[in-house]
Amino acid sequence: MIFETLKLASSALWVNKLRTGLTLLGLMIGIASVIGIISLLEGMMTRINRLFEEQGTTTIFVTRFGIITSEDEFLRAIKRKKLTIADAKAIEKGCPLAEEVGLEVSDNLTVKAGSEALFNVQVFGNTANSILMRDLDVEEGRFISESDDEHRANVAIIGQEVRKQLFPIGNPIGKEITIQGVRFTVIGVGEEKGSVFGENMDRYCRIPANTMLKMTGRRQDIDITIKVRSESVLDAAMDEIRTVLRARRGVKYHDPDDFALLTAEMMMKFFDSFSSNARLIAFAIPMISIVVAGIVVMNIMMVSVTERTREIGIRKAIGARQRNILAQFLLEASLMSLLGGIIGTALGLWLSYLVADKLGIMFVISPLAVGIGLIIPIAIGLFFGIYPAWKAANLDPIEALRFE
């Protein structure tokens, strides 16, 4: 009986190919949109999670500004005293839970090699132990040494984008570049990081922190990085750091900190809360088109019931029961919706792959997306097909046979 019902439903869809195709179109577009958005969001969140993890899950960042969410917060933060090397040394001395304490200074500067020039390259000044606290591995050459930082050596590590633009041919190790007019020798090339939202993460240079401070005249804000033993002592370590810095900077008991402490987990939570509403809206909009497609399915099924009234009357006259007619039309609506879901899922994954490749976001085949692409169409078919199927099942066989 199930096989026969399935055969009848399939035949009805095949006979009306144009109508079936037009009905599928709405479902395909809606499902493809939902699948594409979910896959892109999954890829984006995976990429951002990895990006934050590269900062070090046991690393604490001390900054002057922290996470700024309003103009008032920025105006208050800009009045704060800058962090200093002395602050970093005080943390190293007064915080037993700190295994490593390092510095980072950054600015956007011009980098040249021969006649080629790159503008607005992010130049970082790092201490030698930065590689122990964060994912700053080099693909070729070496990282900054303690001797380089102590003697303010003019050595640099360049990102893959800088390498491609300035040294498209040959090995850049040992060659010279100029940063803001100062000559540097390339000692390493960083591992490729890719792009995030179209922003190239490989357009950077790293030089010793003391060299950077010498170049900028110590006018730059200093960020302090602290590595602790494990994630379990992060909170205790932050309490130690806060105590040391508040005492050094003369912050009164009732006043808030005049600095900010950040961890990878804190930054991830902020991003998640900041983007959750946008993700919800992005998911809800294509759902509207799926509901509209469901209404179209219901209307098409109503037309189908009207056109096949005599057929329903004949089937009932020769013994078909209400449940048989109900099952046939419900299965017909579900099959049509499922077919639209399968095609829409494939289309959505293909489109999300193209967009992810363009934006530099990881392409992820999400089980959630595939599940939604198969479950939602069946649910739509059952929900919007129940009324036409019920109407067909409850037709009076005599009246149906008289229908012209």
RATAGI-V259010 format. One record per residue. N is the residue number from 1. PSI is psi in whole degrees, -180 to 180 (NA if undefined). OMEGA is omega in degrees with one decimal (NA if undefined). Layout:
BEGIN
n: [N & N]
psi: [PSI & PSI]
omega: [OMEGA & OMEGA]
END
This chain:
BEGIN
n: [1 & 2 & 3 & 4 & 5 & 6 & 7 & 8 & 9 & 10 & 11 & 12 & 13 & 14 & 15 & 16 & 17 & 18 & 19 & 20 & 21 & 22 & 23 & 24 & 25 & 26 & 27 & 28 & 29 & 30 & 31 & 32 & 33 & 34 & 35 & 36 & 37 & 38 & 39 & 40 & 41 & 42 & 43 & 44 & 45 & 46 & 47 & 48 & 49 & 50 & 51 & 52 & 53 & 54 & 55 & 56 & 57 & 58 & 59 & 60 & 61 & 62 & 63 & 64 & 65 & 66 & 67 & 68 & 69 & 70 & 71 & 72 & 73 & 74 & 75 & 76 & 77 & 78 & 79 & 80 & 81 & 82 & 83 & 84 & 85 & 86 & 87 & 88 & 89 & 90 & 91 & 92 & 93 & 94 & 95 & 96 & 97 & 98 & 99 & 100 & 101 & 102 & 103 & 104 & 105 & 106 & 107 & 108 & 109 & 110 & 111 & 112 & 113 & 114 & 115 & 116 & 117 & 118 & 119 & 120 & 121 & 122 & 123 & 124 & 125 & 126 & 127 & 128 & 129 & 130 & 131 & 132 & 133 & 134 & 135 & 136 & 137 & 138 & 139 & 140 & 141 & 142 & 143 & 144 & 145 & 146 & 147 & 148 & 149 & 150 & 151 & 152 & 153 & 154 & 155 & 156 & 157 & 158 & 159 & 160 & 161 & 162 & 163 & 164 & 165 & 166 & 167 & 168 & 169 & 170 & 171 & 172 & 173 & 174 & 175 & 176 & 177 & 178 & 179 & 180 & 181 & 182 & 183 & 184 & 185 & 186 & 187 & 188 & 189 & 190 & 191 & 192 & 193 & 194 & 195 & 196 & 197 & 198 & 199 & 200 & 201 & 202 & 203 & 204 & 205 & 206 & 207 & 208 & 209 & 210 & 211 & 212 & 213 & 214 & 215 & 216 & 217 & 218 & 219 & 220 & 221 & 222 & 223 & 224 & 225 & 226 & 227 & 228 & 229 & 230 & 231 & 232 & 233 & 234 & 235 & 236 & 237 & 238 & 239 & 240 & 241 & 242 & 243 & 244 & 245 & 246 & 247 & 248 & 249 & 250 & 251 & 252 & 253 & 254 & 255 & 256 & 257 & 258 & 259 & 260 & 261 & 262 & 263 & 264 & 265 & 266 & 267 & 268 & 269 & 270 & 271 & 272 & 273 & 274 & 275 & 276 & 277 & 278 & 279 & 280 & 281 & 282 & 283 & 284 & 285 & 286 & 287 & 288 & 289 & 290 & 291 & 292 & 293 & 294 & 295 & 296 & 297 & 298 & 299 & 300 & 301 & 302 & 303 & 304 & 305 & 306 & 307 & 308 & 309 & 310 & 311 & 312 & 313 & 314 & 315 & 316 & 317 & 318 & 319 & 320 & 321 & 322 & 323 & 324 & 325 & 326 & 327 & 328 & 329 & 330 & 331 & 332 & 333 & 334 & 335 & 336 & 337 & 338 & 339 & 340 & 341 & 342 & 343 & 344 & 345 & 346 & 347 & 348 & 349 & 350 & 351 & 352 & 353 & 354 & 355 & 356 & 357 & 358 & 359 & 360 & 361 & 362 & 363 & 364 & 365 & 366 & 367 & 368 & 369 & 370 & 371 & 372 & 373 & 374 & 375 & 376 & 377 & 378 & 379 & 380 & 381 & 382 & 383 & 384 & 385 & 386 & 387 & 388 & 389 & 390 & 391 & 392 & 393 & 394 & 395 & 396 & 397 & 398 & 399 & 400 & 401 & 402 & 403 & 404]
psi: [-42 & -45 & -40 & -41 & -42 & -40 & -43 & -43 & -42 & -41 & -41 & -39 & -38 & -35 & -40 & 64 & -42 & -47 & -44 & -43 & -43 & -36 & -41 & -32 & -46 & -44 & -41 & -45 & -45 & -49 & -42 & -40 & -46 & -47 & -45 & -45 & -45 & -44 & -42 & -40 & -41 & -45 & -41 & -46 & -37 & -44 & -42 & -38 & -45 & -36 & -43 & -37 & -32 & -22 & -14 & 118 & -15 & 23 & 137 & 135 & 129 & 120 & 163 & -36 & -46 & -151 & 116 & 126 & -1 & 164 & -37 & -42 & -40 & -43 & -35 & -40 & -35 & -18 & -8 & 153 & 146 & 150 & 149 & 170 & -35 & -36 & -42 & -42 & -35 & -39 & -44 & -38 & -38 & 2 & 96 & -27 & -10 & 115 & -40 & 142 & 123 & 177 & 154 & 131 & 139 & 154 & 157 & 115 & 171 & 132 & 132 & 154 & 110 & -126 & -6 & 140 & 142 & 129 & 155 & 45 & 134 & 116 & 123 & 138 & 116 & 147 & 164 & -32 & 2 & -32 & -22 & -19 & -24 & 167 & 85 & 33 & 150 & 145 & -38 & 149 & -144 & 171 & 175 & 137 & 167 & -35 & -40 & -44 & -42 & -40 & 8 & 48 & 148 & 71 & 154 & 148 & 132 & 150 & 168 & -36 & -41 & -41 & -47 & -39 & -40 & -29 & 67 & -23 & 135 & 174 & 125 & -12 & 128 & -11 & 165 & 144 & 163 & 133 & 113 & 40 & -5 & 133 & 138 & 149 & 131 & 122 & -8 & 160 & 125 & 158 & 149 & 131 & -23 & -159 & 155 & 117 & 38 & -6 & 123 & 120 & 0 & 10 & 74 & 166 & 148 & 131 & 165 & 144 & -44 & -32 & -41 & -43 & -35 & -40 & -41 & 0 & 27 & 23 & -13 & 154 & 139 & 133 & 137 & 132 & 134 & 129 & 133 & 173 & -44 & 167 & -25 & -22 & 11 & -48 & -44 & -40 & -40 & -35 & -41 & -46 & -44 & -42 & -46 & -48 & -38 & -40 & -45 & -39 & 3 & 36 & 127 & 158 & -43 & -5 & 150 & 165 & 144 & 35 & 173 & 141 & 130 & 147 & 167 & -39 & -41 & -43 & -37 & -42 & -40 & -45 & -41 & -44 & -35 & -35 & -6 & -42 & -41 & -40 & -38 & -44 & -43 & -32 & -34 & -36 & -51 & -22 & -31 & -42 & -31 & -41 & -43 & -41 & -36 & -40 & -38 & -42 & -45 & -44 & -42 & -40 & -35 & -42 & -42 & -41 & -44 & -44 & -29 & 25 & -47 & -40 & -43 & -42 & -43 & -44 & -42 & -36 & -30 & 12 & -3 & 136 & 171 & -42 & -29 & -45 & -43 & -46 & -40 & -48 & -34 & -42 & -37 & -46 & -40 & -40 & -45 & -43 & -42 & -41 & -43 & -37 & -42 & -48 & -42 & -38 & -47 & -43 & -42 & -42 & -40 & -45 & -40 & -33 & -44 & -44 & -42 & -41 & -37 & -40 & -6 & 25 & 146 & 136 & 121 & 126 & 99 & 126 & -34 & -45 & -45 & -42 & -44 & -40 & -22 & -35 & -45 & -45 & -40 & -43 & -41 & -44 & -43 & -43 & -49 & -9 & -9 & -40 & -50 & -39 & -41 & -41 & -42 & -42 & -26 & 10 & 140 & 124 & -36 & -47 & -36 & -39 & -28 & -13 & 134 & NA]
omega: [179.1 & -179.6 & -179.8 & 178.1 & 178.6 & 179.1 & 178.9 & -179.7 & 179.8 & -179.9 & 179.8 & 178.9 & -177.2 & -180.0 & -178.9 & -173.2 & -178.4 & -179.9 & 179.2 & -179.5 & 179.9 & 177.4 & 178.7 & -174.8 & 179.9 & 178.5 & -179.4 & -178.9 & -179.8 & -179.3 & 179.1 & 178.8 & -179.8 & -179.2 & 179.6 & -178.7 & -179.9 & -179.6 & 179.0 & 179.0 & 177.9 & 178.9 & 180.0 & -178.6 & 176.8 & 179.9 & -178.6 & 175.8 & 179.7 & 179.4 & 178.3 & 178.4 & 177.5 & 177.6 & 178.8 & -178.4 & 177.9 & -178.2 & 177.5 & 178.9 & 175.1 & -178.0 & 177.8 & -173.0 & -174.9 & -180.0 & -177.7 & -178.2 & -179.6 & 179.3 & 179.4 & 178.3 & 179.5 & -179.3 & 176.4 & -176.7 & -175.9 & 178.3 & -178.9 & 174.3 & 178.9 & 173.6 & -175.0 & 175.2 & 178.2 & 176.2 & 179.1 & 179.6 & 178.5 & 177.4 & 179.8 & -177.4 & -171.2 & -178.4 & -178.3 & -178.2 & -179.4 & 178.1 & 180.0 & 175.0 & -178.6 & -178.6 & 169.5 & 176.4 & -177.8 & 176.8 & 175.0 & -174.2 & 178.5 & 179.8 & -177.6 & 170.9 & -174.6 & -179.4 & -178.7 & 179.9 & 174.9 & -179.0 & 178.0 & 173.1 & -179.7 & -179.2 & 179.9 & 169.2 & -175.8 & 169.9 & -174.1 & -176.6 & 178.4 & -178.8 & 178.6 & -174.9 & -175.2 & 179.7 & -179.4 & -176.0 & 178.0 & 179.5 & 178.2 & 178.2 & -175.8 & 177.0 & 178.3 & 178.1 & 177.3 & 179.1 & 178.2 & -177.1 & -178.1 & -177.4 & 178.6 & -177.0 & 178.1 & 178.1 & -174.7 & 169.7 & -176.7 & 175.8 & -175.9 & 179.4 & 177.4 & 178.2 & -177.7 & -176.6 & -174.6 & -178.9 & -176.8 & -178.6 & 174.7 & -178.9 & -178.0 & -177.3 & -179.9 & 179.4 & -175.3 & 169.2 & 173.7 & 177.2 & -177.8 & 176.2 & -179.6 & -177.6 & 177.2 & 174.7 & -179.7 & 179.8 & -178.8 & 175.6 & -176.9 & 175.7 & -178.7 & -179.0 & -178.0 & -177.0 & 173.3 & -178.3 & 177.8 & 179.1 & -177.1 & -179.0 & -179.0 & 179.7 & -176.7 & 169.1 & 174.2 & 179.1 & 178.4 & -176.4 & -179.4 & 175.4 & 178.3 & 179.4 & 176.8 & -179.4 & -173.9 & 179.3 & 178.5 & 179.6 & -175.6 & 171.5 & 178.0 & 171.1 & 179.9 & 178.3 & -177.8 & 176.2 & 177.3 & -173.3 & -176.1 & -179.7 & -177.5 & -178.3 & -178.8 & -177.7 & 179.1 & 178.7 & 178.5 & 175.9 & 178.0 & -179.4 & -179.4 & 179.9 & -179.1 & -175.6 & 178.0 & 179.0 & -179.1 & -172.8 & 174.6 & 178.8 & -179.1 & -174.1 & -174.4 & -178.7 & 176.8 & 177.9 & 174.1 & 176.6 & -179.0 & 175.1 & -177.6 & 170.5 & 179.0 & -179.8 & 178.8 & 179.9 & 179.3 & 179.1 & 178.6 & 179.7 & -178.8 & 179.5 & -179.3 & -173.6 & -174.1 & 179.5 & 179.2 & 179.2 & 179.2 & 179.0 & -179.7 & 179.4 & -174.2 & -175.0 & 178.5 & 176.8 & 177.4 & 180.0 & 177.8 & 177.6 & 177.3 & 177.9 & 176.6 & 177.3 & 176.4 & 177.5 & 179.9 & -179.7 & 178.8 & 179.0 & 176.1 & 176.6 & -179.6 & 178.7 & -179.5 & -178.1 & -173.7 & -179.8 & 179.8 & 178.7 & 178.7 & 178.0 & -180.0 & -179.8 & 178.9 & -178.4 & -178.3 & 169.5 & 178.8 & -179.9 & -179.2 & -176.9 & 177.9 & 178.8 & 179.3 & -179.1 & -178.4 & -176.0 & 175.5 & 179.5 & 178.2 & 179.0 & -179.1 & 178.2 & -179.9 & -179.3 & -179.8 & 178.0 & 176.3 & 178.8 & -180.0 & 179.6 & 179.9 & 178.2 & 179.1 & 179.2 & -179.7 & 178.5 & 179.1 & 179.4 & 179.8 & 175.9 & -179.8 & -178.8 & -179.8 & 178.7 & -179.3 & -176.5 & -178.0 & 178.0 & 177.9 & 175.5 & -177.8 & 172.3 & -174.4 & 173.6 & 177.1 & -179.2 & -179.4 & 178.4 & 177.9 & -178.9 & 179.5 & -175.3 & -177.8 & 179.3 & 178.8 & 178.4 & 178.1 & -179.9 & -179.1 & -176.0 & -176.5 & 178.2 & -174.6 & -177.9 & 177.0 & -179.8 & 178.4 & 179.1 & 179.0 & -177.2 & -176.0 & 176.3 & 175.4 & -175.7 & -179.6 & 179.1 & 179.9 & 179.4 & 179.1 & -173.2 & 177.2 & NA]
END
